[in-house]
Amino acid sequence: FVGLLTFTALLFFRPQDHVPALESLHLAELAAIAGLAAMALRRLGTGQTIAKINPEVVGVILLGAVVLATIPFSFWPGGSLAVFTGIYVKIILIFALMMSTITTPRRLRQMTWLMIVASGYIAGRGVLDYLSGVNLVEGHRLAGAVGGIFKNPNDLALNLVTFLAPTLFVVIQAKRPSKRLVAALFAALMVTATLLTKSRSGFLGLIAMSAVVVYYNARMKPGLVFAVMLVGLLALPAMPASFWSRMDSIVNPQEDATGSRAARIRLFNQAVGVFA
């Protein structure tokens, strides 16, 4: 579990982006290997399987088998194989490690808080970058302050939206006021950074995620949920006109100056044809 926490922290904070000498050490991979080795030794030592086998792990493995079996029919077999060996195999291993080590509510809370704090840090760095005029692309769109899964504006927005959900649950449901206050600060930074990316997919994801959070909390804390929604609605008019013109391009092709909307439609149609 310590190996899993270390891997997750390195995945989010990416110290090698700030200290180039660490790049060659592959610290995240080493942490993952250490966690997997400890898991395997402990489980085999007690007569168990090398990893916990449940329907979720089986499902991830079967999906990998489908990917592997259909590579010969891919539009780009070499690229598909590289994605499978370079990314998906690692996902299977980390997922198996999570299933075998996050086995108590306490560990689940620790992992959740690690992701909340890391996402809040990345969002905070993003807000400061935007105010400083750095890490901006395509006409003042915020890009990630760190690389990896947070570098691209769309990736940054969608990852922040993903981890904003458990952050909002802490804000609404946590019993300790201090935890709620800290989570509220991180949530505000995540929402701000998401909007500063001017990501259309991030904005749609933010709306969908908010609807899910409201659905699960409206009956338990209606007053607090209403207050959070009101704050969000009041903040929307403060967004600049450039933000709304980009959001308008979701349904209005003439507003898409970069042509990315049309390119995504072409790729989607091509992908459907390749899949068929």
QUIKA-V678300 format. One line per field, one symbol per residue. phi: phi as a letter, one per 20 degrees, with the letter a starting at -180 (. if undefined). psi: psi as a letter, one per 40 degrees, with the letter a starting at -180 (. if undefined). burial: 1 if it has 24 or more other ideal C-beta (glycine too) atoms within 12 Angstrom, else 0. A space follows every 50 residues. Layout:
BEGIN
phi: ???
psi: ???
burial: ???
END
This chain:
BEGIN
phi: .fffffgffffeelfffdcgffgfelfffffffffffffffffffdmeff bfdcgfffffffffffgffeggeffbgffffffffecfgffgfffffffe dedcgfffffffffffffffffffgffffffemdldclmmefdffcemfd ffgffgfffffgefgfffffgedfeegfffffffffffffffffffflef ffffffffffffffgedgffcfffffffffffffffffffffffffffff dcgfeefemfffffffffffffffff
psi: dddddddddddddgdeddgddedeefdddddddddddddddddddeeiid ihhidddddddddddddddeddeidgddddddddddddddddddddddde dgeidddddddddddddddddddddddddddefifhifffhhiieiabee diddddddddddedddddddddeidhddddddddddddddddddddefhd dddddddddddddddeedddgdddddddddddddddeeiidddddddded egddegdeedddddddddddddddd.
burial: 10111111111111001000000000110011001101110000000000 11000010011001001000000000000000010001011111111111 11000000001111111111111111101100001000001111111111 01111111111111111111110100000100111111111111111111 11101110110011001000000110011001000000000010011010 00000000011000000000000000
END
